[in-house]
Amino acid sequence: MKPHAFVAMPFGKKPGHDGTLIDFNTIYTDLLKPAIEAAGLAAFRANEEQVAGDIKTDRFQELLIADLVVADLTLDNPNVWYELGVRHALRAHGLVLIQGSRDKQPFDIYTDSKLNYSLKDGLPDPATLENDKKALTEMIIATLASWHSRKTSPVYQLLPNLQEPQWQSLRIRDAFGFWDAYDAWTERIELARKNDHIGDLLVLAEEAPVAAFRAEAYFKAGVSLRKAERFDFALEQIEAGLVVEPDNLIGLQEKGICLQRLAGQDKANIPPYEVRLHYISMLKIYPNDPETWALLARIDKDAWIQLWQQPGRTPEQMCNDAANADARLRAAIESYRQAFRRNPGHYCSGINTLTLMHVFLFLTGDTRFFLEAKSMAGAVRYAAEYEPGQSFLSKATLGDLEVLLGTPETVASAYNEAISKSENDWFALKSTLSQLYLLKDLGFRPEVVAAGITTFEQALARLNKPEEKWQPRQVFLFSGHMIDATDRATPRFPNDKADIAAEKIADALAALGASEDDLALTQGAAGGDILFAEACAKFGVRIQLLQPFPEAEFIHRSILSSEQGESWRLRYFALKAQLRNFPRSMPDALGNITEEEMNPYERCNLWLLNTALACGIEKVHFICLWNGGDADGRGGTAHMYREVNKRTGQVTWLDTRKLW
C-alpha cells in the first residue's frame, strides 16, 4: 500500500485575491493528485466542505498520521490554516506548502519554503502545468528523503527539545474508518506472527496504512526472522523500520542483536567492534536503558569466553587463559553493573554482574569487587524474590545466587523451585544449564556447580526435546505460463505442449538436486504451475500452494478457463490430495484490498517471493516457464522475474520460444 498524503485545501470555486474564481477541484485533479501519485503516494482529500468545529474525524485522523500533508495556501482559508496549525503542533516532519499567485505572504510562514504554481483564469496554467507537476513531485520526494534530517514544523524548529507524541497516542476516538482498518490489519499481523508465517508479515508490512504502522510491522517481521536465525534478512526488515523511526529503542536493540549474530559468521564480514559502536551510539540516546547496557556487556562477555573456551583444553589451561583475558572480563562486569545501577529491578543484569565478579576473584585473586559484590547480593536477591508473579527467570536467579554463596543442598533446592515454574520449557532449562557448564569448565566451586548441573540434567531427562521446526534445504519458487485460454487469439502455451514443458521442468529440478528436504512454492494454475507441482511431488519435495483468490474462484479463473479445463481441474485435485498442507488463500491470510490499491496477481507474486525468502535468501531457486514477454495483464511471470532478480540471481529460465 502506498504512503498517504493528506491534501489540505479549499473546495470548489472560490474568489481569489483579485476576484477571479479559482477552481480548486480542478487544481486537485489536474495538478496536485497526479504530482503526489507520481511521487509514489496516495492522495487523500476531504470530499465535502468543513466548517469550524466540525472537522470530520477520519479526515482529521489522516491529517495527524499521514506520511505527508500538502497544504495549499493560495487563499486565507480558515480550515486550511487550522489543519496546518494542527500538523505543525503534532508532527515535526512531512509537510509541503504550495500556493498559486497571491499579493502578500503570511508573516508566520513568510520564510518557509513553498512551491508556487501558475494559474490562468482560475485554472492550472496549461503552459506550465507539466513543469508545475514535476516540481511538486520533486519537492515531495525531497521532503520525504530528508524526513529525519530537517524539521518542517516551525514549532519543532523553535523548540528543539520538544518530542513528537507517539503515533499510537494520536488515536481519535470517533475515527472509526481509519482505526477499524488499522485494527483489522493488526490482527492479521499478530496472526501471521503467532503462526510463524513470516512471508505474510513481510507483505502486510508493505501494506500498512501509513509509515508509522509499517515500522511496527517491519520490527515484528525482523524479530520473527531473528528468532528463526535468518539474521541477514531480519536486519533488512529492522533497518526498513528504522528508516521510519530511527530512534526506536526496540528496533535499535534488534539491529544490534542481528549484527552481533552476523559478526560471528565469516561470510557476513561484520567486525565485532561495529556492534560495540552500535550499542555505544544507542546509549547516547538512551543512557539509562538497562537492556542496552546488558547487550553491550554480552559482547565483552562472549569475546572473553571465546578467548579461553576452546576444544581440547584442560581446565587448568582454560583458567589461565581466562585470567589472562581479565580486561575483557572487567569490561563485561562494568557494563552489567551500569545496567543494574540504572534499574535495580533488572535482576538479570545484577546476577550477571555478581557472577562475573565472583569469577574474577576466583581467577585472579584480585579483591577489588569483593565489598561491592557482598552488598550487591542482597539487592539482587530482593529484586528477584519480589518480582510480581515469580517467573522461572527470577527463581533461576535465586538458584544462581546459591551457586555463588550457598551449598550443594541449597543450590539443588533453589533450582528445583525454578524448574517448577518453567512450564517444561526445554530451552529455558537448557540455557541455565549452559551457564553452569561454563563455570564447570573454569573449575569454579565444583561441588555446588555439579549439584546444579545434576538438577537440570535430571529435569531435562524427564522432558522430550522439542522437535526442531522443519527447515527446507532449498526453496523452489515457480512461475510460468498458463495453458492457453479457449479464446486466446495468439497461441502461447497450447495444451498439446504440456508434456514437453513437464519434461523440461523435471530436468531442471533434477539438475538442482530436488529431494524431500526441499520446499516448492507456486499458485497451482493450469499449465506450468501444476506441471511443476506434479514434478516436485515425484521428487518428494514438500509443496505449498499460495493463491490470489479463494480456492473456488481461483479454480474458475486459473484452471477452468484454459483448454481442457476439466482435465486440468482433475489434475489439480489429484495433486491437492497429495499435499501435506492445504492451499492458502491470499484474502484469508492477508485480507482483502481493492485492485486499485494492489493488483492481486502482483500481490500474490510478492507473497510467494517473501515466503520463499523468509526461509533464507541463499536457499531460493526461481524456475520460470516463460517466453520473455510481458503478461496479458499485471502480474504474471514477467513481474515475478523482475522481483526475483532484485533479490537473488538464482534463476532457471525455461524459454518457451526454444522449447517448441
N, C-alpha and C positions, 0 to 999 in steps of 0.2 A: 504494500500500500504506500502511496506517495506521501511525503511530508505535507502538512497542512499550511496553507497561507490564508489568513483571515483578512478580508479587504474591508476597511472602514472608509466609507464614502457616502455622499448623498445619493438619493434615489430619484429617478425620473428626471424631469426637466426643471431646472432652477435658474433664476436670473443671475448672471454673473455681475461682476463689479461695474461693468459698462452697460448693463441692462440686457445684454444678449442672453437668450435662453441656452443653457448648456445641458446637453443630453447625457446625463451620467450613466444611464443604462447602456448606451452605445459605447461610451468610453470604456465601460467594464467589458462588454462582449468583444469589442474590436481591438482594444489595446491592452488592458490590464490582464484579463483572463488568459489570452494567448501567450503573453510575455511570462506570466507566472508559470504556466504549464510548460513552456519551453525551458524553464529553469529546473524542471523536474518536480514541481509541487502541484498539489491540487488546490484550486482556488475556491474559497467559501465566502459567501456574501449574504447578509440577511435579505430576505425576499419581500419585505414589506417595510413601510415607514415605522420608525421607532420614535416614541415621544419620551420626553423627560420623565423618569420614574417608571418607565415601562420597558426597560431593556429586556429583550427576550432571553430567557435563561440559557437555552442551548447555544445561542449565538454568543452570549456573554462568556459562556464556558470556553468556546473556541477562542475568543479574544484573549483569555488568560493562558490557555495551554498551547495554542497554535505555535508551530515552529517559527512562523514569521507573521508579522502584521504589516500590511501595506496600507498606509493612511493617506488619503487624498485630501490635501489642504487648499484646493482651489478656492473654496468658499469657507467662510467662518461658520461652518455648520456646528451647532452645539453638540449634536450626537457624536460627530466625529471627534471633536475636541475632548469630549467626555471619555470616549473609548481610548483615545491616545493617552490621556492622563492616567487612566487605569493601567494601561500597559506599561507606561513609564514607571509607575509606582511598584508594580509587582514583578516586572521582568527587566533584567539589565540588558538583555540582548534580543536580537531578532526583530528589528523594526526598520522599515524603509519608508521614507517620506517622499511623496510626489505631489506635483501641482501643475495645473495649467497656468496661464498668464494671470497675474494679479499685480495691482499697482504698488502695494507695500507688503512687507513681510512682518508677521507677528514677532514681537520683541523676544519672547521666551525661547523661540527656536530660530532666531534670526541667523545664527551662525551654524546651525545644523545642516549637514549635507542633504540636499534634496535633488530629486530628478525633475526637471522641467520638461513637460511635453507640450506640443503645439496644438492649438485649436483653430478651426476655421468655421465660422458660422455656427458655433456651439458644438461642433463635432470634431473628432480627431482629424487633424490636417492630413489629407491623403498624400501630400507631397513629402511629409516627414514621418508618416505612420510607421513604416518598416524600421527606420532608424530609431524611432522612439521605443518600439517594442524591443529591439536589440539592446538598446541602452538599459532598459529596465531589467531585462533578463540578466545582463552582465552585472548590474548593481545587486540584484537578488543573490546571485551566485557568490559574489564577493562578500556580501553581508553574512551569508551562512558560513563561508570559509573562514571568516575572521570572528566567528561566534565567541570564542573564549579569549581572544586577544584584544577585543575592542568592545567597550560598553556603549550601546547606542542610546541608553536612557540617561538623560541629564541628572536624574535623581541619583543613580548609582555612580555617575561620574563625580558628582559633588560630594557624595558620601561614600568614600571608597571602602569603608569598613562595614557598610550595610550588606547584609546577606539576603539573597533571594529566598522566599519561602519554598519549602519542598513542594513539588508539584502535587503530591497527594493531599496537601492541606488546602489546595485550591478547588476542592470539590464543592460545587454548588448544589445544594440540597435538591432543588427542583429541576436540575438539568438532566431529565430522565433519559432523553435520547442519547446524549453523549455518554453518560456513565453506564447505561444499560449495555451499550455496545462494548464498553471497556470491561464491564463485569463478565460478559459472555466470553470475551477474548481471554481474560484472566483465568476463567475456569478451564479453558482449553489448554492454556499454558501449564496450569497445575496438573491437569490430567496427563498431558504429554510427559511432564517431568516425573510423575509418580510411576508411569508405565515404562519409563526409560526409552521413550520414543524421541530420541534426540533430533532426528530429521524433522519431526513435526515441530519441535521447539524452534529450529532454525528458520523454518518457513514462517511460523507465526511471529517471530521476532521482526521479520521484514514487513509484516502486515499490521504492525501496531498503529493505532490511530495517529499518534504524534511521537516525536523523538524521545520524549521522556519515558514513554511506555516501552519503546524499542530498547532503550538502555536497560530497563529492568529485565526484559526478555533475554537480551544478549548475555547479561550476567548469569541468569539462571541456566541458559544453554551452556555457558562456559563452565559453570560448576558441575553440571552433569557430565560434560566431556572430560573434565579434570578427574572426576571420580572414576570414569571409565578409562583413565590413563591415556587419553588422546590429547596429550599436553600441547602439541603444536596447534591443533585445530581449536582447542579450548582457548589458547592465548589469542587467536584471531577474534573469537567472539568477545572476550573480555576487552580487548583493545577497541573493538567496534563500539562497545558500550561506553568506554572511557572517552571516545571522541565526543559523545553527547554530554557525559558527566565526568569530566577529567579528574575531579576531586572525590569521586565516590569511594568511600572507605572500603566497602566490600569488594568493589571492582579492583582497587589498587592492591588489596591483600591477595585476591585470587591471581592477579597478574604475577605477584611475587612468588606465590606457590608454584605456578606453572613455570616461571623462569628457573626456579630452584630445581624442579624435577628435570627440566630440559638441560640444565647445566651439568647434570650427571650423565648425559648422553653425548657421546663424542660427536655424533653427526649434527647435533644442534648447534655446536660452535658458540655456546654462550658461556663466557668465563664466570666463575663464582663471584668475582668482585663486582660484576654488573648487577647481580642480585642484591648484594650488600648495599650498593649505591642506591638501588631502587628503594629499599627499606629506609635508608637514611634520609632520602628525599621525602618519603612519606612522613617521617617523624617531624619534619619541618612544618607539615600541615597539621598533623595530629600528634603533637608531642606527648600527650597524656594517654594515648591508646595502648592498653597493656598487651593486646593481641599482636600489634605490630612490633612492639619490643620483644615479645616472645618469638615471633617469626625471625627477627634478626638474630636472636640468641640461638635459634635452631641451626642457622647457617654455621656459626662457630662451633657449636656442639658436634654437628655432623663432620665438619672439617677436622676437628680434634680426633673423633673416633676413627676416621679414615687413616690418620697418621699412625695408629698403633694396632687396630684390629685387622690383622692380616692372617690369611690361612697358613697353617703350619707353624705359627709362632707359639712358643711356650708361654705360660702365664708370667714367668719372670721377665721374659723379653718384652711382652706386651706392657707390663708395669713400667719397665724402664723407658720404653718409647712414649707411653702416656705421660710419664713425669717430665720427660724432656720437652713435651709439647704443651707445657703448662701455660704458655702465653695464650694459646687458643682457648684453653680451659678457662682461664681467668676472664677472657673476653665474653665467653658464653655466660659465665656467672654474673658479670656486670649487667648484661642486657636483661637476663631473667630477673635480676634484682630490681632494675628500673621498672620492669613490668609490674612486679609485686608492690613496689612503692607507689606506683600510680593508682593501683587498685588492690588494697589489701584483701579484698574478697576473691581475687583471682588466684585461687589456691594452686592451680596447675603451675603457674609461674613460680609460686612460693616453694612448692615441693621440688621443682627442678633446680631452683637456686640452692636450696638446702642440700639436696643430694650431691650436687657438684661441689659444694663447699666441703662436705664430708669426704668426698673422693679426693679433692685437692689436698686436704690434710693427710689422708691416708697415703697418697703417692709421694708427697714432698716433705712431710713433717713440718711444713710452714703453718704457723698458728694464726696467721693474720685474720682469718674469718671465724676464729673459734668463738669469741664472745657474741658476735652478730648471729652466728648460726644457733647459739644457745637460746637467744631471745626470739629468734625467728620461728623456732619450732612451735612455740606456744601460739604465735599468730597464725601459722598455717593450720594447726590443729583446730583453732577456734573457727577459722573460715570454712574448713571442710565439715566440721561437726554441725555447724549451724546453717548449712545450706538448706534452703526450703526443699523438702521432698527427698533429700538424701539419695542421690543418684549413685550408680556404680562408680562413677569417676571420683566423687567425694569420698566414698568408702574406701576405694582403692588408694586414695591419697593417704588416708589414715593407716592403711597397711604399709605404704611406702615409708611413713614415719617410723613405724615399728622396725622396719629393716634397718633404719639408721640408729635407732635408740633402744629398741626392745630386745626380746629374747625369741628363740625359735617358736616357743609356745604362743607368745603374743602376736607374732607375725602370722602364724597359721590361723589364729582366731580372727584377726582383723581382715585377712584376705578372704576367709570363708564368709564373713559378713558381706564383703564386697561382691563376692560371687553370687550370693543370694539375691542381689539387686541387679544382676547382669542381664536378666531375661534371656539367658542362654545365648548371649551374643558372642559367638565364637571369635570374631575378630577383635572385640574389646578385650577378651581374656588373653588372646594371643599377643596383643600389643603390650599389655602389662608384663607378660612373661618375657618378652624380648628385652625389656629393660633389666629384668633380673639376670638374664643370660649375660648381658653386658657387664654387670657387676661381678658375676661369676668369673668372666674372663680376666678381670683385674685381680681376682683373689680377695675382694672386699668382703669382710665379715662372712666368711664361708658358711658357717653353721646357720646363721639366720637367713642368708640368701638361699641356701639349699632348702630350708623349710618353706620359703615362699615358692620356689620352683616346684617342689613336690606338690604343694597345694594346688597350683594352677594346672600342672600336668595331669593330676587326678581329675580335676574338673573338666578339662578338655577331653580326657579319655571317655568321659560319660556322654559326650556330645558327638554327633556326627559332623564332620567338617562340611560346611555348606558347599554345595556344588558350585563351581565357578560358572558364571554365565558363559554360554557358548559364544565364542568369537570366531568369525569366519577367517580363514586363511587368505582368501581372495574374495572380492565382490565383483560380480559380472553385472554391469549395467547395460541394458539393451534398449535400443530404439530402432525402429525400421518401418518400412512402408507397409501399409495395409494392403490386403488383396483388393484389386480394383473394384470399385462400386459398380453395380449393374449398369448404371447410366453414365459411366466415365467416358468422355469423348476420346481422349488420347491415352492409350494403354501405358501403364507404368509398372504394374506388378500383376500380370494376368494369373488366374488361378492355376493354369497348366505349367507355370514356372515354379510352383511351390516346392516340388521335390528337389529341384536344383538348389534353391535357396536353403532348404533344410540340410542338404549335404554340406554346403559351404559353412553354414553356422556350426554344424557338428565338428567340422575340421578345425574351425577357429577355437572352439572350446577345447578340443584335444590338444592343440598346439599350446594352449595356456595351462594345460595340466589339470583340467576341471575334475573335481572329485567331491566326495561327500563332506569335505572340510570347507566347502565354499558356499557362498550365498549368491543367488540370482535375483535381480530386481527388474521388473518390467510391468506394463499395464495389462497385457493379455488380449490385445485386439487380434482380429482375424488377420492372418498373414505372418509377418516377421515375428511378432510377439509370441504367438502360440508356437510357431516353429522353434523359436529359441527356447521357450519353456519346456517343450517336449524333449529337445535335445539335452537340456540340463537334467531333466528327470532321469534320462538314461545313464547319465554320468553320476547320478546320486546327489547332485547339487540341491541344496535347500532353495526353495523358490518362494518369493513373496510378491504377490501382485498388488500394486497400488494403482487405483483407478480414479479418474477425474469426476465420475458421476456414481450415483447408487448403482448397484450391480445390474438391475433390470434395465435401467436407462443406458448403461454402458453397453450391454449386450445389444440393445436395439440400435445404438448409434455406431458401434465399432465392430460388430460381428455380423448381425443380420443384414446390414446394408451392403455387404460385399457379395461378389459372385459366390454361388454355392453357400450362401449364408447359413442355411440349416445344417449343412455338413460341418461348417466351422463351429457352429454352436455346440454340436455334439462333441467335437474335439475339445472345446473349452471345458465342458462339464466333465469329460473323461480326465482331463488334466487336473481340474479342481479337486476331483476325488482323491488324487494322489498327494495333495498338499498337506503339510503339517499345520500350516496357518491359513486361516480363511483370507480371501482377498479383502483389502482395506479400502474403504470408500473415502475420498477426499472430503466431501461435505460432512461426513460423520466425524472424521478425525480433526479437520481444520475449520469446520464451519463454512457457511455459505458466504460468498461475497459476489457482488454483481460482476458481469462480464465487462462492464465499463471500468471497474476497479482493477480487474486482473483476468486475462483470458484463462479459462480453466485448463486448457491443454498446456500452456506455458507454466501455469501454477503447478500442474501435476509433474511436469518435467523437473521443476525445481525441487519438488517433494521427493521424487525418485533420487535426484542427484544428492541432495543433502542427507538423505537416509543412507546412501552409499558412503559419502564422505565421513559421516559420523562413525563408521566402522574403522576408519583410518585412511587418510588420503592416499598413502602409498599402496593400499590394497586394491584400489579401484581400477578396473579394466572396462573400458567402454567398447562395446561391439555394436556397430550400426550397419544396417542393410539399407543402402541409400544410393540414390542416383546423383547426389551432389547438388541438386536444385532446391529451390525454396518449396515449402509446403503449400498445399492448396489454400490453407488459411494460416492463422497464427498458431504457434506451437509446432509440433512435429519434430522430425529428426534433425532438420536444419537448426532449429532453435536449441535442441539438446546438444548437438555437436559444438555449437558456439559456446554454450555454457560449460561443457566439459573441458574444452580447451583453455578456458580461463583458469582451471584448477589443476588439470593433470594432462600430460601428453600421452597417456597410455590408451591409445585408440586403435582398434582393429576395424578398418573400414572395408566392408564388402560392397564394392561398387557394382550396382546392378547393371550399369551400362556395359560392364565387361563380363557379366555372368550369362546374359542371354541376348 
